[in-house]
């Protein structure tokens, strides 16, 4: 079965959809895009090697693609996918107007009770709680680079054993949806944003992402190596690094750090 330009492969259970996609890239002559979907995932990977277990009812999928762009540009696809997830979730509000009355307020999409935002660099939040995460991994096979984009979206269940608050579509009174149906919406959005990124570069993606950025223009604290730096979350640069303005007005950027949001620490590495 195909969804858009992706060949869909469905498993009842996997340890990790990213691991399965990695095996496919290493063991076969991959001549097309693949979407590896698991009904349940027992050992999914997050950033910094964190485990992410999820039962049936949530979306666990990895997209295997072979981009024809420079390797250093590929981290930008984390932002491309974040926008795709954002649009996919908000489309549930638009198509169920009796439940979700969406409207613009500043730079956030909201329904009656929900605020949906993007947390740098790879999370989607509802009401400051994580509902989705993205993990990019690359693999070189012979002279070819493949990119694996892992996506997890909490639909019916959310884990409570990670280092930040989590939620699900059901918990936020958003419409229930089958994982494969949500995947079809997600791939449609991703292919649209990917085409924009491929043809026109990062500027539009960056601008769009910043419109929905969590804690933008607020003071945050960053732990970098052995130092803790506090500054204004001012921007992201054209490589996706976060830009802070210090109280001295000096501008600095980070690609590897620990961010403190409401006393929660999220580790990441671009």
Residue, then its C-alpha position, 0 to 999 in steps of 0.5 A: x500500500x502507498x500513502x502519497x510517495x511512501x510505501x507503507x509497511x505495517x508491523x503489529x509490534x516492533x522494538x523501534x520503527x527507527x531501528x527497522x528503517x535503519x535495517x532496511x536502509x542497510x540491508x536492501x537497495x532502497x529505491x523509494x521512500x518507505x513508511x514503517x508503521x508499528x501498532x505498538x513499540x517496545x523500545x522506541x528511541x528519543x533524543x540522547x538515547x532515551x527510551x519511548x515505550x508506547x502501546x497500541x492506539x498511538x502513532x509510531x512511524x519512521x519515514x525512510x528517505x534519500x534526500x538529494x541535499x547536503x548532509x549538513x542541511x538535513x537537520x532542518x527536516x526536524x522543523x519540516x516535520x514539526x510543522x507537518x505534525x502541527x498542521x495534522x493535529x490542528x486539522x483535527x480541530x478544523x474537521x470537528x468544529x463541534x468539538x474544536x473551535x479553532x481560531x488565531x490568537x497571536x502566534x498560536x492555534x487554539x481551540x476552546x481549551x488547547x494551545x498547540x506549540x512547537x518546542x525547539x527542536x523536535x517536540x510538539x506540545x499541547x498546553x505545555x505538555x508533550x504530545x509528539x516527538x521527532x527523531x532524525x537519524x542518518x545512515x551511510x550505505x556505500x556512497x548513499x546517505x539515507x535519512x530516517x525521521x521517526x515520529x511518535x504522536x500520542x493519540x489514546x495514551x501518554x507515558x508518564x515516565x519521562x522528564x517532562x509532562x505529556x498528554x494525548x489527543x484523547x486527554x485534551x478532548x481532541x477527536x480520536x483517530x486511527x493511527x493510519x488515518x493520522x499518518x495519511x494526513x501527516x504524510x500529505x502535510x509533510x510532502x507539501x512542506x518538504x517540497x517547499x524546503x527542497x525548492x526554496x530552502x529553509x527561510x519559509x520553514x523557519x519563519x513558519x516554525x517561529x510563528x508557533x514556537x514555545x517560549x519565544x521571546x521569553x527568558x530561558x536557562x540553558x546548561x551548556x557544558x558546565x555553565x548555566x546561561x540565562x537569556x531571551x529566546x530570540x530566534x533560530x538561525x539558518x542551521x536550526x540552532x537556538x539563539x539567545x540574547x543575554x542581559x548584556x545584549x550579547x547574542x549567542x547560539x547553541x546546538x548542543x545544550x540542556x534547556x530548562x523550561x518550567x524547571x523541566x530539563x530536555x536534552x537534545x543535540x542537533 
